[in-house]
Amino acid sequence: KHHRQNNMLSKTLIVFSLLITAIAGLDVQGSFGDAVSVTANVDTTINFGIAGINPSLTINVNQDAQVTLSLLVSAETSPLPRGYNLLTQSAGAATNIGYTLAVTPSTATFSANLTGGVLAQTALALLAQVNVKAGLLQFDATAKTYNQIAVAVPTIAQQLSFPLPSIGSYAFVAFNIESPIPTFYGYARQLAANVANRLVYLVNATEQFAINVTSSVQTDLKVDYSTSISGANFDGYIALDAYFNIETASPAQVAANLSYTFDQAVLAAKGIAADTLVFAYQTANGWKVDGSASVSGNVVSQGTTHFSQWGVYGQTGSSDATTMFISAWLVICAIFALL
């Protein structure tokens, strides 16, 4: 009987210990690039510095998993969207601009919060500027695009803390509050009601699509990008092979301006004159141009009050400058003919 009581007491203590761990969480030491074993449903803080200083990751996984946090350096990323700058931070003896999170097995779901290293003085100087905030961008190494995840304020210890929604690479940045928000294609970006929302979607290093939109209701906006579509060319217009399907999650009245930053080399290869560029949208009867597009520099813009499938088009022919040159040459030739 005494043995059974001791056995029951031992089991009770084990259960109590597991319960305390689940409630209070668990702290472990980790090193960058090395996997750490994490127990299911336990808040686990992995410290990558000394005595909890410098980077740490707090994660709760729905099953036993291996968690790996690696340093992200600027050489691994692509040029940032306009108005964004990388924030350098210390991570022990190393310096970096972000982190890459990996969790196995891939079926594991988790919630995670990352506290970065101490910000460098150059980073703090950037954040001290007027209208500049700190943010976290997720980086897609395959598509070479960015997605803004969150905004934060440095702690007293001069660190930044952000939630991580999924595995992947994340860069710490400073950005001007007037800059468009970089967004992944296919990502549901929430629009606040009756507020101007400015979003930008990278196509490549030289081309991008941007949308400034005000919605009558709070809703999610999603933009999908493709380089080909059925019935591309129409009525003498040549496709620039840039198509954007824009949709909201719920019905909304919108007032928007679409803009596309184009590459002159792409236009030249297709024989398109820059001043002929337009946006066209797809209808049940084919593509339609309403004639309200304008071109300034290397950007074509279009206002709209509806969302659908949009594409960028142009026509062959002389640009305004070339037309003026030819006209002037013809005038000169006419004068000489009269002499």
C-alpha positions in Angstrom: 0.0 0.0 0.0 2.8 2.4 0.9 4.5 1.6 -2.4 1.3 2.4 -4.3 0.9 5.7 -2.5 4.5 6.7 -3.4 3.9 5.7 -7.0 0.8 7.8 -7.1 2.6 10.7 -5.5 5.4 10.4 -8.1 3.0 10.5 -11.0 1.1 13.4 -9.4 4.4 15.4 -9.1 5.2 14.6 -12.8 1.8 15.8 -14.0 2.1 18.9 -11.7 5.6 19.6 -13.1 4.4 19.3 -16.7 1.4 21.6 -15.9 3.7 24.2 -14.4 6.0 24.0 -17.4 3.1 24.5 -19.8 1.9 27.5 -17.8 5.2 29.2 -17.0 6.9 28.2 -20.3 10.4 26.9 -20.8 13.7 28.7 -21.5 16.4 27.0 -23.5 19.7 28.0 -25.0 20.1 27.9 -28.8 22.6 28.8 -31.5 21.9 30.2 -34.9 21.6 27.6 -37.6 21.1 24.7 -35.2 17.8 22.9 -34.6 16.3 23.0 -31.2 13.8 20.4 -30.0 10.5 21.9 -28.8 7.8 20.1 -26.9 4.2 20.4 -28.1 2.0 23.0 -26.6 4.6 24.5 -24.4 5.7 28.2 -24.6 9.4 27.8 -25.3 11.8 30.7 -25.4 15.0 30.0 -27.3 17.7 32.4 -26.3 20.5 33.1 -28.7 22.5 35.5 -26.6 23.9 35.4 -23.0 21.5 35.5 -20.0 18.6 36.2 -22.3 20.2 39.3 -23.9 20.2 39.8 -27.7 17.9 37.7 -30.0 15.3 35.3 -28.6 12.4 33.4 -30.1 9.3 32.4 -28.2 7.3 29.7 -29.9 4.4 27.4 -29.2 4.0 24.4 -31.6 1.0 22.1 -31.8 3.3 19.0 -31.9 6.9 18.1 -31.0 9.1 19.9 -33.5 12.5 21.0 -34.5 12.9 24.8 -34.7 15.8 26.5 -36.4 16.6 30.2 -36.5 19.3 31.5 -38.8 20.8 34.9 -39.4 19.7 36.8 -42.5 22.3 39.1 -44.1 21.7 41.8 -46.7 23.5 39.9 -49.4 20.7 37.3 -49.3 17.9 39.9 -50.1 16.9 41.9 -53.1 16.7 45.7 -53.4 14.0 47.1 -51.0 10.9 49.0 -52.1 11.3 52.7 -52.3 11.2 54.4 -48.9 12.5 51.4 -47.0 16.0 50.9 -45.4 17.5 47.8 -43.7 18.1 48.0 -40.0 21.4 46.5 -38.8 21.5 44.8 -35.5 23.9 42.8 -33.4 23.5 39.1 -32.8 26.4 38.1 -30.4 29.6 38.5 -32.4 27.7 38.8 -35.8 25.7 41.6 -37.4 22.6 41.0 -39.5 19.4 42.6 -40.9 17.0 39.8 -40.0 16.4 36.1 -39.5 15.1 32.9 -41.2 12.8 30.6 -39.3 12.4 26.9 -40.1 10.1 24.4 -38.4 9.9 20.7 -39.0 7.8 18.7 -39.5 6.1 20.9 -42.1 2.7 19.9 -40.8 3.3 21.7 -37.5 1.4 24.9 -36.8 2.7 27.5 -34.4 2.6 30.9 -32.9 5.9 32.7 -32.5 7.3 36.1 -31.4 10.8 37.2 -32.3 12.9 39.7 -30.4 15.9 40.9 -32.5 19.4 41.9 -31.5 20.4 45.3 -30.2 20.0 47.9 -33.0 23.1 49.5 -34.3 23.6 53.2 -33.9 23.1 53.7 -37.6 19.7 52.0 -37.3 18.7 54.1 -34.3 19.6 57.2 -36.2 17.3 56.2 -39.1 14.4 55.6 -36.6 15.0 59.0 -35.0 14.0 60.8 -38.2 10.6 62.4 -38.6 7.8 60.2 -40.0 10.0 57.1 -39.8 8.9 53.8 -38.2 10.4 50.3 -37.7 8.8 47.4 -39.5 9.2 43.8 -40.3 9.2 42.6 -43.9 8.8 39.0 -44.9 11.1 38.2 -47.9 10.2 35.7 -50.6 13.6 34.6 -52.0 12.0 32.9 -55.0 9.8 35.7 -56.2 12.3 38.4 -54.8 9.4 40.3 -53.2 8.5 41.6 -49.8 5.5 41.7 -47.6 5.1 44.0 -44.6 4.1 42.0 -41.5 4.1 44.4 -38.6 5.2 47.8 -37.1 7.0 48.2 -33.8 8.8 50.7 -31.5 12.2 49.9 -30.1 12.3 48.8 -26.4 14.4 50.4 -23.8 17.0 47.8 -24.6 17.0 49.1 -28.2 15.5 45.9 -29.6 12.5 45.2 -31.8 9.9 42.5 -31.2 7.6 41.1 -33.9 5.1 38.2 -34.4 6.2 35.7 -37.0 3.1 34.4 -38.9 4.9 31.5 -40.7 8.3 30.0 -41.6 10.5 32.1 -43.9 12.9 35.0 -44.0 12.3 38.3 -42.3 14.1 41.7 -42.5 14.0 44.5 -40.0 13.5 47.8 -41.8 13.0 51.5 -41.3 10.3 53.1 -43.5 8.7 56.4 -44.1 5.0 56.4 -43.1 4.1 57.9 -46.4 5.7 55.0 -48.4 3.4 52.4 -49.9 3.1 49.1 -48.1 5.0 46.2 -49.8 2.6 43.2 -50.3 2.9 39.7 -51.6 0.7 38.8 -54.6 -2.1 36.6 -53.4 -1.9 38.1 -49.8 -5.1 39.4 -48.2 -4.2 42.9 -47.1 -6.8 44.5 -44.8 -8.2 47.9 -45.9 -9.4 50.3 -43.3 -12.7 51.9 -44.2 -12.6 55.5 -45.6 -8.8 55.6 -45.3 -6.3 56.0 -48.1 -4.4 52.7 -48.4 -1.2 52.7 -50.4 0.2 49.3 -51.5 3.0 48.3 -53.8 3.7 44.9 -55.5 7.1 44.2 -56.9 7.3 42.7 -60.4 11.1 42.6 -60.6 14.0 44.9 -59.8 12.9 47.6 -62.3 9.1 47.1 -62.6 6.3 47.4 -60.0 2.6 47.7 -59.6 1.1 50.1 -57.0 -2.5 50.9 -56.0 -3.8 53.8 -53.9 -7.3 52.9 -52.7 -10.0 54.1 -50.4 -12.8 51.6 -49.6 -16.2 52.4 -48.2 -16.0 49.5 -45.8 -13.3 47.5 -44.0 -12.4 44.6 -46.2 -9.4 42.6 -47.5 -7.8 43.3 -50.8 -5.9 40.7 -52.9 -3.9 41.2 -56.0 -2.7 38.3 -58.2 -0.1 38.8 -61.0 0.4 36.9 -64.2 2.5 37.3 -67.4 0.0 35.7 -69.8 -3.7 35.6 -70.3 -6.1 34.5 -73.1 -7.0 37.1 -75.7 -4.0 39.3 -74.8 -3.6 41.6 -77.8 -6.6 43.6 -79.1 -7.5 46.6 -81.4 -3.9 47.4 -82.2 -2.8 47.3 -78.6 0.3 45.2 -77.6 0.4 43.5 -74.2 3.2 44.4 -71.9 2.6 40.9 -70.4 1.7 42.4 -67.0 -1.8 41.4 -65.7 -3.2 42.1 -62.3 -6.4 40.6 -61.0 -7.7 42.9 -58.2 -10.5 41.8 -55.9 -12.0 42.6 -52.5 -13.2 40.0 -50.0 -16.6 41.7 -49.6 -18.6 44.2 -51.8 -17.2 47.7 -51.4 -17.3 51.1 -53.2 -13.7 52.0 -54.1 -11.9 55.0 -55.4 -8.5 53.9 -56.6 -5.4 54.9 -58.7 -3.4 52.1 -60.4 0.1 52.7 -61.4 2.8 50.7 -63.2 6.5 51.5 -63.2 7.8 50.2 -66.5 11.2 49.4 -68.0 12.1 51.3 -71.1 14.1 48.3 -72.4 11.0 46.1 -72.2 9.1 48.7 -74.3 11.9 48.9 -76.8 12.0 45.1 -77.2 8.3 45.1 -78.0 8.3 48.2 -80.2 6.0 50.1 -77.9 6.1 53.9 -77.5 6.0 55.0 -73.9 3.4 57.7 -74.5 0.9 55.1 -75.8 0.8 53.1 -72.6 -2.6 52.5 -71.1 -4.4 50.3 -68.5 -7.1 48.0 -69.9 -9.6 45.9 -68.0 -11.3 42.7 -69.0 -15.1 42.5 -69.6 -17.4 39.8 -70.8 -16.9 41.2 -74.3 -13.1 41.5 -74.2 -10.7 44.1 -73.1 -11.7 47.8 -72.7 -9.7 51.0 -72.5 -11.5 54.1 -71.1 -8.8 56.6 -72.2 -8.1 58.1 -68.8 -4.5 56.7 -68.4 -1.6 59.1 -68.2 2.2 58.6 -68.5 4.8 60.6 -66.5 8.4 59.5 -66.6 8.5 55.8 -66.5 5.1 55.4 -64.7 1.6 54.9 -66.3 -1.3 55.6 -64.1 -5.1 55.0 -64.2 -8.0 56.0 -62.0 -10.8 53.5 -61.4 -13.9 52.9 -59.3 -14.0 49.1 -60.0 -11.8 46.1 -59.6 -11.3 43.3 -62.1 -8.6 41.9 -64.3 -6.3 44.7 -65.4 -3.4 44.7 -67.9 -0.9 47.2 -69.2 -0.9 47.8 -73.0 0.8 50.0 -75.5 1.0 50.7 -79.3 3.7 50.9 -81.8 4.5 54.3 -83.3 6.6 57.3 -82.6 6.8 58.9 -79.2 6.0 62.7 -78.9 9.7 63.6 -79.0 10.2 61.6 -82.2 7.1 63.0 -83.8 8.3 66.5 -83.1 11.7 65.8 -84.6 10.2 64.4 -87.8 7.9 67.3 -88.1 10.7 69.8 -87.6 12.8 67.9 -90.2 10.0 68.0 -92.8 9.6 71.8 -92.2 13.3 72.3 -92.8 13.2 70.2 -96.0 10.2 72.2 -97.2 12.1 75.5 -96.7 15.1 74.2 -98.6 12.9 73.1 -101.4 11.6 76.6 -101.7 15.1 78.2 -101.9 
